[in-house]
Amino acid sequence: MDSISNPYTPNAGAAPEIVVGRDDQLDSFRVLLRRLERGRTEQSMIITGLRGVGKTVLLGQFMDIASAAKWEVVEIEAAKHDDARFRQSMFSQLKAALLRLSPRARWTERSRRAAEVLSAFAVSVDQQGTFSVSWDVPPAEGLGDHGDLSMDLTDVFVALGEAAAEQGRGVALLIDEVQFLGRSQLEALIQAVHKTVQRKLPITFVGAGLPQIAELAGDAKSYAERLFKFPRIGSLSSDDARKALIEPALVEGVVYDEDAVDLAVEITQGYPYFIQELGYQVWGVASDDRVHRDDVEIARDAYEAKLDGSFFRVRLDRATPLQTAYMRAMAELGSAPQKASDVARVMGRESTQVGPTRAELIDMGLLYTPEHGYAAFTVPDFDRFMLRAVPELTVPEVRKRKG
């Protein structure tokens, strides 16, 4: 079939033609905005889930909903930056949001106050000991200038929320890959949201990240579980998986045979990204306006090769030989979360010897800890890929310490 009309979108964060199975989260976000608009409180959300389940797509849907409601949206993909870089990034994004809320020529007293607090938040000391900031608004005194990230960001959120409320609007901060925020950064965001909830201001932070986020947020601030919902999204139900495959094709006048859909759902296990990739490959195989089971069978090899060469491979390529060995040992034990001592046994090592490697993989976002003492892959089917990509488990020799 014509590749230009291919309705499937196997790209990172790309919204599929039809989003299914996420109505609960979309409805919760709409309720959040509407309650904040009315000066009422509501728990915000941090969406959690494995890679490829559609967290980034959901954030994109949230952006569309917020924009349609005339909210200002700040989109950020978190990265491992120090607090100074985090301040710089937040200042730049929130300054732009303020200017969209209220152009400088029409600033009210509250708008100007928000600008001054932002300046204080961004002020830094250079090597000559002089103050510098990236716009010519004088910094506020006593707000945003404590030198404590949590206190300073809280002042910024409150000032920006007051400026938004005056305009009859709101600000939604959407942060992807939340697990890459430093502890102090996540703590600052949670504390800032806490204060805006107390003040009933129309500003909120909604995030998405890997499953360990709920634990990290709780560690950062004990009241996080009362401020946020932590909905976990995963593979689609059988009915929703079928819709995600069938309905985009119907838009182009193409129909799937029932047994073709059955096989496709079995192969993809209902994971949204996998559905998009398989659908894309099937489209290149089918030759008329019906997709048959044989088409899905033929496309399967190209589907697996594409996943192996990109979705899976980019993660394995980041690993050291010892990290690779650790993941290969996990894969040998199966797809379920694995106990650290069992992985060490397969590697012929003591748990204490491979503990640092396990910690590195968690820090890289390749593993997460569903419960104490266990680790699991953050990518669906990564265990099967490891068995294909690394047929034999090879554990590097223990390096002797230099005397």
Backbone torsions as a table, in degrees:
resi	resn	phi	psi	omega
1	MET	NA	163.3	-177.1
2	ASP	-61.0	120.4	-177.3
3	SER	-67.5	-26.5	179.7
4	ILE	-66.0	-32.4	-178.6
5	SER	-88.5	3.1	-179.6
6	ASN	-58.4	119.3	-173.3
7	PRO	-89.2	1.2	-175.7
8	TYR	-95.8	147.7	-170.7
9	THR	-129.7	74.5	179.1
10	PRO	-80.7	64.3	178.5
11	ASN	-126.3	148.5	-177.5
12	ALA	-59.6	118.6	175.9
13	GLY	77.0	-2.3	-178.6
14	ALA	-74.1	131.0	-179.6
15	ALA	-72.1	129.7	175.4
16	PRO	-68.0	165.6	179.0
17	GLU	-56.7	-37.3	-178.3
18	ILE	-132.8	121.9	177.6
19	VAL	-95.0	121.8	-178.5
20	VAL	-126.4	157.5	173.1
21	GLY	78.2	7.7	-177.8
22	ARG	-123.6	22.9	-176.7
23	ASP	-61.7	-37.2	-178.4
24	ASP	-61.2	-44.8	-178.9
25	GLN	-68.6	-39.9	178.6
26	LEU	-64.2	-41.8	178.3
27	ASP	-65.2	-40.2	179.1
28	SER	-62.0	-38.9	179.7
29	PHE	-67.5	-41.2	177.6
30	ARG	-61.3	-42.7	178.4
31	VAL	-62.4	-42.0	178.9
32	LEU	-56.4	-49.9	-178.4
33	LEU	-64.1	-44.5	-175.7
34	ARG	-66.3	-37.8	178.8
35	ARG	-69.4	-40.9	177.9
36	LEU	-64.4	-36.3	177.5
37	GLU	-61.5	-31.2	-178.3
38	ARG	-92.5	8.5	178.4
39	GLY	75.8	23.8	178.7
40	ARG	-112.7	156.1	-177.2
41	THR	-90.9	156.0	177.9
42	GLU	-160.8	142.1	176.8
43	GLN	-63.3	135.8	173.5
44	SER	-82.4	-170.8	-175.0
45	MET	-135.6	145.3	164.1
46	ILE	-128.2	108.8	-177.9
47	ILE	-76.2	132.1	178.4
48	THR	-122.6	155.9	178.5
49	GLY	165.8	170.4	179.4
50	LEU	-72.1	174.4	175.1
51	ARG	-65.5	141.9	172.5
52	GLY	82.9	10.2	-179.9
53	VAL	-97.4	-3.4	174.6
54	GLY	102.1	24.4	179.1
55	LYS	-65.0	-46.2	-179.7
56	THR	-65.7	-37.9	176.6
57	VAL	-60.9	-41.9	178.7
58	LEU	-61.6	-42.9	177.2
59	LEU	-59.9	-37.2	176.6
60	GLY	-64.5	-38.0	176.1
61	GLN	-65.8	-39.7	177.2
62	PHE	-60.9	-41.1	179.1
63	MET	-59.5	-44.3	-179.7
64	ASP	-62.8	-41.9	-179.8
65	ILE	-64.4	-46.0	-178.6
66	ALA	-65.3	-42.0	179.9
67	SER	-63.4	-40.5	178.8
68	ALA	-64.5	-27.4	178.8
69	ALA	-88.8	8.4	178.3
70	LYS	69.5	24.9	173.0
71	TRP	-86.0	150.7	171.1
72	GLU	-83.6	133.6	-176.5
73	VAL	-114.5	130.8	174.9
74	VAL	-114.6	115.4	-179.4
75	GLU	-104.4	129.4	-179.3
76	ILE	-137.5	134.9	168.4
77	GLU	-102.9	113.7	-174.3
78	ALA	-64.1	147.3	177.0
79	ALA	-140.3	166.4	-178.5
80	LYS	-81.5	80.6	178.0
81	HIS	-108.8	155.0	172.9
82	ASP	-73.8	173.0	-174.0
83	ASP	-64.1	-32.4	179.6
84	ALA	-65.3	-44.1	178.7
85	ARG	-66.6	-37.5	177.4
86	PHE	-60.9	-44.0	177.2
87	ARG	-59.0	-44.8	-177.8
88	GLN	-61.6	-44.9	-179.6
89	SER	-65.1	-45.1	-179.4
90	MET	-64.4	-41.5	178.8
91	PHE	-58.9	-47.4	-177.5
92	SER	-61.1	-45.0	-177.8
93	GLN	-70.2	-43.0	-177.1
94	LEU	-74.7	-31.2	173.9
95	LYS	-61.2	-45.2	178.9
96	ALA	-61.9	-39.5	179.2
97	ALA	-63.8	-41.9	179.0
98	LEU	-62.9	-42.1	-178.9
99	LEU	-67.9	-29.7	175.1
100	ARG	-74.6	-35.9	177.4
101	LEU	-65.3	-43.6	-174.8
102	SER	-146.6	98.7	178.3
103	PRO	-53.6	145.6	-171.1
104	ARG	-55.0	-35.5	-178.5
105	ALA	-66.3	-17.8	-178.0
106	ARG	-115.7	21.4	-179.1
107	TRP	-61.1	134.9	170.6
108	THR	-93.5	-178.5	178.5
109	GLU	-60.8	-40.1	-179.9
110	ARG	-69.5	-37.9	178.3
111	SER	-63.8	-44.9	179.4
112	ARG	-64.5	-38.5	178.9
113	ARG	-63.1	-41.4	177.4
114	ALA	-61.3	-40.3	178.7
115	ALA	-63.7	-41.3	-179.7
116	GLU	-66.2	-38.6	177.8
117	VAL	-66.7	-39.3	175.6
118	LEU	-61.1	-41.0	177.7
119	SER	-61.5	-44.4	179.0
120	ALA	-62.1	-38.0	179.3
121	PHE	-62.5	-35.8	-173.6
122	ALA	-92.7	-13.1	-177.5
123	VAL	-58.4	136.1	177.9
124	SER	-136.2	162.7	178.5
125	VAL	-106.0	124.1	179.7
126	ASP	-88.1	-174.9	-174.4
127	GLN	-65.3	-22.2	178.6
128	GLN	-87.9	-1.6	178.0
129	GLY	82.1	12.8	178.6
130	THR	-100.6	157.3	-178.0
131	PHE	-89.2	142.6	178.0
132	SER	-140.0	148.9	177.2
133	VAL	-153.3	155.4	-169.0
134	SER	-88.9	11.5	167.6
135	TRP	-149.1	170.3	-168.6
136	ASP	-96.0	33.6	174.9
137	VAL	-94.8	125.0	-178.6
138	PRO	-64.7	140.9	-178.3
139	PRO	-71.7	146.1	174.6
140	ALA	-68.0	157.9	176.1
141	GLU	-110.8	126.9	178.2
142	GLY	88.7	-2.8	176.4
143	LEU	-133.6	129.3	179.0
144	GLY	72.5	7.5	-175.2
145	ASP	-126.4	25.5	-176.5
146	HIS	-76.0	-21.2	-174.2
147	GLY	84.8	2.7	176.9
148	ASP	-112.4	120.7	-172.4
149	LEU	-58.5	-43.5	-178.3
150	SER	-63.2	-46.9	-180.0
151	MET	-64.7	-41.6	-176.7
152	ASP	-68.9	-43.7	179.8
153	LEU	-67.7	-33.3	176.1
154	THR	-61.8	-44.2	177.2
155	ASP	-60.0	-40.5	179.7
156	VAL	-64.5	-46.7	-179.3
157	PHE	-60.9	-42.6	-179.1
158	VAL	-65.1	-47.5	-179.0
159	ALA	-63.7	-42.1	179.6
160	LEU	-69.1	-38.7	177.5
161	GLY	-63.9	-38.1	177.8
162	GLU	-67.3	-38.8	178.3
163	ALA	-66.3	-38.3	179.0
164	ALA	-67.9	-42.5	-179.8
165	ALA	-61.0	-38.3	179.0
166	GLU	-62.0	-31.2	-179.8
167	GLN	-87.2	-1.1	-176.8
168	GLY	69.9	28.7	-177.4
169	ARG	-131.8	-171.6	-179.7
170	GLY	-146.1	171.2	179.1
171	VAL	-127.7	125.5	177.6
172	ALA	-114.7	118.5	178.2
173	LEU	-96.9	113.1	-177.6
174	LEU	-107.7	115.6	-175.2
175	ILE	-119.4	121.1	176.8
176	ASP	-95.1	158.5	178.5
177	GLU	57.8	45.9	-175.2
178	VAL	-57.7	-27.7	-176.9
179	GLN	-63.8	-15.7	179.9
180	PHE	-88.8	-3.5	173.9
181	LEU	-69.3	143.5	173.4
182	GLY	-68.4	158.2	-178.7
183	ARG	-56.4	-43.6	-178.4
184	SER	-65.7	-32.6	-179.8
185	GLN	-71.5	-45.5	177.6
186	LEU	-64.4	-40.5	177.4
187	GLU	-60.7	-41.2	-179.6
188	ALA	-64.3	-43.0	179.5
189	LEU	-63.4	-43.1	-179.4
190	ILE	-65.4	-43.3	179.6
191	GLN	-64.4	-39.2	179.4
192	ALA	-63.9	-44.1	178.0
193	VAL	-63.3	-39.3	178.9
194	HIS	-56.9	-43.9	-179.1
195	LYS	-68.4	-39.2	-179.8
196	THR	-69.3	-29.7	173.9
197	VAL	-65.0	-43.6	178.5
198	GLN	-62.2	-35.4	-179.8
199	ARG	-87.3	-4.2	-179.3
200	LYS	56.3	47.8	-178.2
201	LEU	-98.9	149.2	-177.6
202	PRO	-83.7	64.8	176.3
203	ILE	-144.5	136.9	-177.0
204	THR	-150.8	162.1	176.3
205	PHE	-120.3	123.8	176.6
206	VAL	-121.3	131.4	-174.4
207	GLY	-126.2	174.0	175.1
208	ALA	-148.1	143.2	-180.0
209	GLY	-174.8	-174.1	-178.5
210	LEU	-71.6	165.2	-170.6
211	PRO	-58.5	-22.1	-177.5
212	GLN	-74.3	-3.9	-174.4
213	ILE	-60.7	-40.7	-178.7
214	ALA	-58.3	-42.3	178.2
215	GLU	-67.5	-42.8	-179.9
216	LEU	-62.9	-41.0	179.4
217	ALA	-65.5	-41.2	177.9
218	GLY	-64.0	-35.9	177.4
219	ASP	-68.3	-35.1	-178.0
220	ALA	-71.0	-45.2	178.9
221	LYS	-144.2	125.3	-175.1
222	SER	-63.4	-24.3	-177.9
223	TYR	-90.3	7.7	-177.6
224	ALA	-59.7	-36.7	-177.5
225	GLU	-67.8	-18.0	176.2
226	ARG	-91.7	-18.8	178.8
227	LEU	-88.4	-29.9	-172.0
228	PHE	-126.4	149.4	162.1
229	LYS	-93.5	148.5	179.7
230	PHE	-123.0	64.9	179.7
231	PRO	-65.0	132.2	178.4
232	ARG	-102.8	126.6	178.3
233	ILE	-108.5	149.2	-177.9
234	GLY	-143.7	-142.1	179.0
235	SER	-69.3	154.9	-179.8
236	LEU	-77.6	153.7	172.6
237	SER	-62.5	164.8	-179.4
238	SER	-57.5	-44.1	-179.2
239	ASP	-64.4	-43.7	-179.2
240	ASP	-69.1	-36.7	177.7
241	ALA	-62.4	-39.4	178.3
242	ARG	-64.5	-42.3	178.1
243	LYS	-62.2	-42.7	-178.0
244	ALA	-62.0	-28.9	179.7
245	LEU	-87.7	-44.6	-171.5
246	ILE	-77.0	-45.8	-168.6
247	GLU	-66.3	-39.0	176.0
248	PRO	-61.4	-36.6	179.5
249	ALA	-67.2	-38.7	-179.7
250	LEU	-60.0	-34.7	178.3
251	VAL	-58.6	-32.1	-179.9
252	GLU	-96.2	10.3	177.3
253	GLY	78.0	22.0	-178.0
254	VAL	-112.3	136.3	-176.8
255	VAL	-117.0	138.9	175.1
256	TYR	-93.8	136.1	168.7
257	ASP	-66.7	149.9	-176.4
258	GLU	-59.0	-43.8	-177.9
259	ASP	-71.6	-22.8	175.0
260	ALA	-69.1	-41.0	177.8
261	VAL	-65.7	-41.3	178.8
262	ASP	-56.2	-46.0	-178.5
263	LEU	-67.8	-41.5	-179.3
264	ALA	-61.7	-42.5	179.3
265	VAL	-66.6	-37.4	177.8
266	GLU	-64.0	-43.2	-178.1
267	ILE	-67.2	-44.4	-174.0
268	THR	-85.8	-14.1	-177.0
269	GLN	56.3	21.2	176.5
270	GLY	80.5	6.6	178.9
271	TYR	-75.1	126.4	-173.1
272	PRO	-53.7	-46.4	-178.6
273	TYR	-64.8	-40.1	-180.0
274	PHE	-64.1	-37.5	177.9
275	ILE	-62.1	-43.8	179.9
276	GLN	-63.8	-41.5	-179.0
277	GLU	-67.7	-44.6	179.8
278	LEU	-66.6	-43.5	178.0
279	GLY	-57.8	-40.5	179.8
280	TYR	-62.7	-44.0	-178.6
281	GLN	-70.3	-37.5	178.3
282	VAL	-62.5	-39.4	-179.2
283	TRP	-58.6	-34.0	-179.9
284	GLY	-77.7	-13.3	-178.5
285	VAL	-98.0	-43.0	-175.8
286	ALA	-62.5	146.7	-173.4
287	SER	-118.5	-0.2	177.3
288	ASP	-141.9	-161.7	-176.1
289	ASP	-90.0	18.3	173.2
290	ARG	-131.7	141.1	175.7
291	VAL	-104.3	122.3	-178.3
292	HIS	-101.5	164.4	179.2
293	ARG	-57.9	-37.5	179.1
294	ASP	-61.7	-34.4	178.0
295	ASP	-62.0	-41.9	179.4
296	VAL	-66.5	-41.5	178.4
297	GLU	-60.0	-45.2	-178.5
298	ILE	-66.1	-38.6	-177.5
299	ALA	-73.9	-14.9	-174.0
300	ARG	-60.0	-42.6	-178.9
301	ASP	-62.6	-44.9	179.6
302	ALA	-65.4	-36.5	177.8
303	TYR	-61.1	-50.0	-178.9
304	GLU	-66.8	-38.3	179.1
305	ALA	-64.4	-38.5	179.3
306	LYS	-66.6	-44.1	177.9
307	LEU	-62.9	-45.1	-179.3
308	ASP	-62.3	-38.4	-174.2
309	GLY	-81.7	-14.9	-177.4
310	SER	-132.5	-71.2	-174.2
311	PHE	-54.1	-46.6	-179.9
312	PHE	-84.7	-47.1	-170.5
313	ARG	-60.1	-38.9	-177.7
314	VAL	-61.8	-24.8	178.4
315	ARG	-82.1	-42.2	178.5
316	LEU	-65.3	-35.8	-177.4
317	ASP	-64.2	-18.9	179.4
318	ARG	-82.6	-10.8	-171.6
319	ALA	-89.8	145.9	172.9
320	THR	-76.1	167.8	177.2
321	PRO	-55.8	-39.3	-179.5
322	LEU	-71.2	-39.2	176.5
323	GLN	-64.4	-39.6	176.7
324	THR	-61.4	-43.5	179.5
325	ALA	-62.2	-39.9	179.8
326	TYR	-62.5	-46.1	-179.6
327	MET	-67.7	-35.2	177.9
328	ARG	-66.4	-38.4	177.3
329	ALA	-65.0	-40.2	176.0
330	MET	-60.5	-44.0	-179.1
331	ALA	-62.6	-34.6	179.5
332	GLU	-64.3	-27.7	-179.6
333	LEU	-83.8	-14.0	177.3
334	GLY	119.8	-178.0	-173.8
335	SER	-85.5	-15.1	-178.6
336	ALA	-73.1	161.9	173.2
337	PRO	-55.9	139.8	-174.2
338	GLN	-115.7	141.5	178.6
339	LYS	-73.7	137.9	-176.2
340	ALA	-57.1	-40.1	-178.5
341	SER	-67.1	-32.1	178.8
342	ASP	-70.4	-39.8	178.1
343	VAL	-64.0	-43.2	178.9
344	ALA	-60.8	-40.0	179.7
345	ARG	-62.3	-44.4	179.1
346	VAL	-61.1	-34.0	-179.5
347	MET	-81.7	-7.4	-177.3
348	GLY	71.8	30.2	-178.5
349	ARG	-126.4	169.7	170.6
350	GLU	-86.2	152.2	179.9
351	SER	-56.9	-37.4	-178.7
352	THR	-66.5	-27.2	-178.6
353	GLN	-74.1	-34.6	-177.0
354	VAL	-104.1	-0.7	178.2
355	GLY	-55.7	-45.7	178.6
356	PRO	-61.0	-35.7	178.8
357	THR	-65.2	-43.8	177.4
358	ARG	-59.3	-44.2	179.7
359	ALA	-63.3	-37.9	178.3
360	GLU	-63.8	-41.7	-179.6
361	LEU	-66.5	-34.9	175.7
362	ILE	-67.5	-43.1	179.7
363	ASP	-64.1	-30.7	178.5
364	MET	-79.0	-9.9	-178.8
365	GLY	82.8	16.7	178.5
366	LEU	-91.7	-26.0	175.9
367	LEU	-127.6	160.0	169.9
368	TYR	-141.2	166.5	-176.6
369	THR	-111.4	98.5	179.2
370	PRO	-67.9	-24.6	174.4
371	GLU	-157.8	164.5	-174.5
372	HIS	-58.8	129.5	176.4
373	GLY	88.0	-5.6	-178.4
374	TYR	-118.6	154.5	174.4
375	ALA	-137.7	151.3	178.9
376	ALA	-140.4	158.3	177.8
377	PHE	-72.1	144.0	177.2
378	THR	-85.1	-4.2	-178.4
379	VAL	-117.1	125.6	177.9
380	PRO	-58.0	141.3	176.2
381	ASP	65.3	13.4	-178.8
382	PHE	-66.3	-27.6	178.2
383	ASP	-63.2	-41.6	178.9
384	ARG	-66.1	-39.6	177.8
385	PHE	-61.8	-43.7	-179.0
386	MET	-60.5	-37.9	178.7
387	LEU	-67.1	-33.9	177.3
388	ARG	-75.2	-43.6	-172.9
389	ALA	-78.1	-30.1	-178.3
390	VAL	-128.1	80.7	-174.2
391	PRO	-57.7	-35.2	-178.2
392	GLU	-117.6	135.9	176.9
393	LEU	-77.5	119.2	177.3
394	THR	-123.4	116.8	-177.9
395	VAL	-102.5	121.1	179.0
396	PRO	-57.5	148.1	179.0
397	GLU	-64.8	150.2	176.3
398	VAL	-68.3	128.4	179.2
399	ARG	-80.8	130.6	177.4
400	LYS	-76.6	141.2	178.1
401	ARG	-68.7	141.3	177.7
402	LYS	-72.3	134.7	-179.9
403	GLY	-73.8	NA	NA
